[in-house]
Amino acid sequence: MSPVIDDSHDPALASWVESANAEGSDFPPQNLPFAVFRRAGSDEAWRGGVAIGEQIVDLGAAAQAGLFEGLAGEALALASGPTLNPLMAAGRGHWRALRQALSHALRRGAADRARLEPLLLPQAAAEYTLPARIGDYTDFYTSVHHATNVGRLFRPDHPLLPNYKWVPIGYHGRSSSIVVSGTGVRRPRGQVMPPDAEQPVLAASRRLDFELELGLFVGPGNRLGEPVSVTEAEAHLFGVCLLDDWSARDLQAWEYQPLGPFLAKNFATTISPWVVTLEALAPFRVGAARRPAGDPAPLPYLDSPALAEVGAVDLRLAVELQTPAMRARGEGGAVISRTSWRHAYWTMAQLVAHHSVNGCNLQPGDLLGTGTLSGPTPGEAGALIELSVGGKRPVALPGGEARTFLEDGDCVVLRGWCEAPGWRRIGLGECRGTVLPAGR
Amino acid sequence: MSPVIDDSHDPALASWVESANAEGSDFPPQNLPFAVFRRAGSDEAWRGGVAIGEQIVDLGAAAQAGLFEGLAGEALALASGPTLNPLMAAGRGHWRALRQALSHALRRGAADRARLEPLLLPQAAAEYTLPARIGDYTDFYTSVHHATNVGRLFRPDHPLLPNYKWVPIGYHGRSSSIVVSGTGVRRPRGQVMPPDAEQPVLAASRRLDFELELGLFVGPGNRLGEPVSVTEAEAHLFGVCLLDDWSARDLQAWEYQPLGPFLAKNFATTISPWVVTLEALAPFRVGAARRPAGDPAPLPYLDSPALAEVGAVDLRLAVELQTPAMRARGEGGAVISRTSWRHAYWTMAQLVAHHSVNGCNLQPGDLLGTGTLSGPTPGEAGALIELSVGGKRPVALPGGEARTFLEDGDCVVLRGWCEAPGWRRIGLGECRGTVLPAGR
């Protein structure tokens, strides 16, 4: 935990890519997030890219052109292929060198402009794939508000289990069904036990939900048997994306005991194409959420003085829901939830330290989900099951519509961004998925 | 589910590799299992190999030599690299062609002997790595006896949950920490809640256990959103290995609610190097375990007439435990459990059909664990927590020793084999791991 603020964060910094200087842009020159892209509809090779305003810097072409030298040049080469795993593996020295080099090359007046300008592609002309080959995907449960809200529905008598305030609860998710923003999400079929029924039936889920999460990409990682300490943990995190952990609540209720969620979740997980580095988030670091009086202090392997000061990030989050009727009326989605990552009970450093304390090895490109990031008030809930109180209170939408759970054709868009007085806005772009009807 | 028995299974078949004809051999010419190997201690490239008696057929060298033509030649090329994923992806046509070609080439009197003999390496001179790049590892819970035995310890009031006889319960495990037989297993540290304590402590596990399982490697697999039917399911399974799902019971008891096991399991999973194909197991197919009177019939998506006839395999299993004292006395391990896969409540076809019914995509090289394969009687339990009844009744060992859970230096060896009158024995080799002391 040592967020470095340098001239790459300077809010006065402007780019010769003019769209990056627009006030509301997610991708000013202070951001410089990574994705893997190609020209839409082409069969070009996938390669790394960096967002600047409405453009993408083609890192594959930049590497071929030998744009940078030294450490930055090495990092550029590592980011030029079809996955960002090599860059993620390289660690902070390379990440920072490439950030610095890109920041300088994209500034107004930069000598590199002439070499760089031909390497830009408009984002509107690009398509994306997953930014990394994700070996293992772990999902955590870091919002005590989510855990309490959902726990109350599944276990009214003991919503928050005794281990919650000691253990950063997590479980392993499915890697193969992680898809990039924009991919349709087919409503899953599965076993459900209807209320008062005597036996389950195979049916299309009727309680399909989203979950508002962030995903953290692992950097260098650790060898099997060698834990990462909480103070070293953030050096093993490359960056952050948006993550929608689609969930079929009716499947989940019937299957989750005793080994946890399985088919209720593993049919699809959507992530945003853009990965915002921890470096870009440095100005927005805040202290970890204060534990209420009476809560235990974290055990020493999960504790560090820096957590109280800069363990969290005030990363704002919003969920938009667009129904087919809204689309037909030419309307965008309605915002149904707003919150911030800063309310999480466990910080990203604690997740890494806990995950590896038993010797479990984290590998470059592994993905850690935060779990649903519900905030402390009802309007900050990150899933419909919370917003609709288990389907009992429909969420009102514009035009007289309402939702308890998702209907076919509904489009869910997650957005995330940082903003604070004196700094340029840093955005994560969007994470979008539309519900397709159940198959055969 | 269409086990084909052909001349490659003929018990009269003998090989010009004489060690393959020895009666107790795991690897007669009727078996032909696959591994990925190289010369021990070398920095040679990893490549596929097939076991025959005490030798390995080097498939990398065989492919270079152009040993086979047609489909068998294609399959050989797919098996010649550092993982068997390409062969697994190719499907039954290729698997059978390669099996037939190898069976013919290894028979006594085969014309290919002169070309093949230089391509053999003694197993004693080889080292192994994982047979596949395992994208996702799923662990199931297919033994109702294990579920009941363990459930009784964790939840005395309701050992077997209401969903068990309807849902083939499974969860996602950790891919990164899957290691090949022979790798040391470091005792994990983690949070445990001592009896009667008010707060948990970070400590080395004192209730370290093994779990006797089989692993199934996925073949071609399915696309996201396209379920595999129970009748087509076995065409998506390449073969079977031994699997030890090491478990820290004290970590598990404290962490597993509500999202399932995590650090209690993800520090290590050991598999045997050899993968025995479903083809090799064809003569040992038996009907799925009979459900006791009163148990529900599987839902239609999990049911097929063939299950009752040939859905299971009578694959015998044994666990050996060798303590440091036994090793010091020059003794091998003591057998502490014997059982058979045939007792499983859910068949392999049911696992594939269930896993994909929601559209979840299975990919070539994915691994499906059966869960602990405890049989119906106490001596058939596949884990120490069952054998010692939750640590209350130590398991007696030769020389006056006893164990409730594993101690440092203990070596656990899993073995599996098929045997039946009129057929050659088909073995899986061994899956071995020794407990190393906890680290810092």
Boltz contact constraints between the chains, C-beta under 6 A:
constraints:
  - contact:
      token1: [A, 135]
      token2: [B, 175]
      max_distance: 6.0
  - contact:
      token1: [A, 135]
      token2: [B, 176]
      max_distance: 6.0
  - contact:
      token1: [A, 136]
      token2: [B, 174]
      max_distance: 6.0
  - contact:
      token1: [A, 136]
      token2: [B, 175]
      max_distance: 6.0
  - contact:
      token1: [A, 136]
      token2: [B, 176]
      max_distance: 6.0
  - contact:
      token1: [A, 161]
      token2: [B, 257]
      max_distance: 6.0
  - contact:
      token1: [A, 163]
      token2: [B, 254]
      max_distance: 6.0
  - contact:
      token1: [A, 166]
      token2: [B, 200]
      max_distance: 6.0
  - contact:
      token1: [A, 167]
      token2: [B, 191]
      max_distance: 6.0
  - contact:
      token1: [A, 167]
      token2: [B, 255]
      max_distance: 6.0
  - contact:
      token1: [A, 169]
      token2: [B, 259]
      max_distance: 6.0
  - contact:
      token1: [A, 170]
      token2: [B, 262]
      max_distance: 6.0
  - contact:
      token1: [A, 171]
      token2: [B, 259]
      max_distance: 6.0
  - contact:
      token1: [A, 171]
      token2: [B, 260]
      max_distance: 6.0
  - contact:
      token1: [A, 171]
      token2: [B, 262]
      max_distance: 6.0
  - contact:
      token1: [A, 172]
      token2: [B, 172]
      max_distance: 6.0
  - contact:
      token1: [A, 172]
      token2: [B, 173]
      max_distance: 6.0
  - contact:
      token1: [A, 172]
      token2: [B, 174]
      max_distance: 6.0
  - contact:
      token1: [A, 173]
      token2: [B, 172]
      max_distance: 6.0
  - contact:
      token1: [A, 174]
      token2: [B, 136]
      max_distance: 6.0
  - contact:
      token1: [A, 174]
      token2: [B, 172]
      max_distance: 6.0
  - contact:
      token1: [A, 175]
      token2: [B, 135]
      max_distance: 6.0
  - contact:
      token1: [A, 175]
      token2: [B, 136]
      max_distance: 6.0
  - contact:
      token1: [A, 176]
      token2: [B, 135]
      max_distance: 6.0
  - contact:
      token1: [A, 176]
      token2: [B, 136]
      max_distance: 6.0
  - contact:
      token1: [A, 176]
      token2: [B, 361]
      max_distance: 6.0
  - contact:
      token1: [A, 176]
      token2: [B, 363]
      max_distance: 6.0
  - contact:
      token1: [A, 177]
      token2: [B, 224]
      max_distance: 6.0
  - contact:
      token1: [A, 177]
      token2: [B, 360]
      max_distance: 6.0
  - contact:
      token1: [A, 177]
      token2: [B, 361]
      max_distance: 6.0
  - contact:
      token1: [A, 186]
      token2: [B, 225]
      max_distance: 6.0
  - contact:
      token1: [A, 186]
      token2: [B, 359]
      max_distance: 6.0
  - contact:
      token1: [A, 188]
      token2: [B, 358]
      max_distance: 6.0
  - contact:
      token1: [A, 188]
      token2: [B, 359]
      max_distance: 6.0
  - contact:
      token1: [A, 189]
      token2: [B, 357]
      max_distance: 6.0
  - contact:
      token1: [A, 189]
      token2: [B, 358]
      max_distance: 6.0
  - contact:
      token1: [A, 190]
      token2: [B, 358]
      max_distance: 6.0
  - contact:
      token1: [A, 191]
      token2: [B, 167]
      max_distance: 6.0
  - contact:
      token1: [A, 200]
      token2: [B, 166]
      max_distance: 6.0
  - contact:
      token1: [A, 202]
      token2: [B, 299]
      max_distance: 6.0
  - contact:
      token1: [A, 202]
      token2: [B, 301]
      max_distance: 6.0
  - contact:
      token1: [A, 224]
      token2: [B, 177]
      max_distance: 6.0
  - contact:
      token1: [A, 225]
      token2: [B, 186]
      max_distance: 6.0
  - contact:
      token1: [A, 254]
      token2: [B, 163]
      max_distance: 6.0
  - contact:
      token1: [A, 255]
      token2: [B, 167]
      max_distance: 6.0
  - contact:
      token1: [A, 257]
      token2: [B, 161]
      max_distance: 6.0
  - contact:
      token1: [A, 259]
      token2: [B, 169]
      max_distance: 6.0
  - contact:
      token1: [A, 259]
      token2: [B, 171]
      max_distance: 6.0
  - contact:
      token1: [A, 259]
      token2: [B, 260]
      max_distance: 6.0
  - contact:
      token1: [A, 260]
      token2: [B, 171]
      max_distance: 6.0
  - contact:
      token1: [A, 260]
      token2: [B, 259]
      max_distance: 6.0
  - contact:
      token1: [A, 260]
      token2: [B, 260]
      max_distance: 6.0
  - contact:
      token1: [A, 262]
      token2: [B, 170]
      max_distance: 6.0
  - contact:
      token1: [A, 262]
      token2: [B, 171]
      max_distance: 6.0
  - contact:
      token1: [A, 263]
      token2: [B, 358]
      max_distance: 6.0
  - contact:
      token1: [A, 266]
      token2: [B, 360]
      max_distance: 6.0
  - contact:
      token1: [A, 267]
      token2: [B, 358]
      max_distance: 6.0
  - contact:
      token1: [A, 267]
      token2: [B, 359]
      max_distance: 6.0
  - contact:
      token1: [A, 267]
      token2: [B, 360]
      max_distance: 6.0
  - contact:
      token1: [A, 299]
      token2: [B, 202]
      max_distance: 6.0
  - contact:
      token1: [A, 301]
      token2: [B, 202]
      max_distance: 6.0
  - contact:
      token1: [A, 357]
      token2: [B, 189]
      max_distance: 6.0
  - contact:
      token1: [A, 358]
      token2: [B, 188]
      max_distance: 6.0
  - contact:
      token1: [A, 358]
      token2: [B, 189]
      max_distance: 6.0
  - contact:
      token1: [A, 358]
      token2: [B, 190]
      max_distance: 6.0
  - contact:
      token1: [A, 358]
      token2: [B, 263]
      max_distance: 6.0
  - contact:
      token1: [A, 358]
      token2: [B, 267]
      max_distance: 6.0
  - contact:
      token1: [A, 359]
      token2: [B, 186]
      max_distance: 6.0
  - contact:
      token1: [A, 359]
      token2: [B, 188]
      max_distance: 6.0
  - contact:
      token1: [A, 359]
      token2: [B, 267]
      max_distance: 6.0
  - contact:
      token1: [A, 360]
      token2: [B, 177]
      max_distance: 6.0
  - contact:
      token1: [A, 360]
      token2: [B, 266]
      max_distance: 6.0
  - contact:
      token1: [A, 360]
      token2: [B, 267]
      max_distance: 6.0
  - contact:
      token1: [A, 361]
      token2: [B, 176]
      max_distance: 6.0
  - contact:
      token1: [A, 361]
      token2: [B, 177]
      max_distance: 6.0
  - contact:
      token1: [A, 363]
      token2: [B, 176]
      max_distance: 6.0
  - contact:
      token1: [A, 439]
      token2: [B, 225]
      max_distance: 6.0
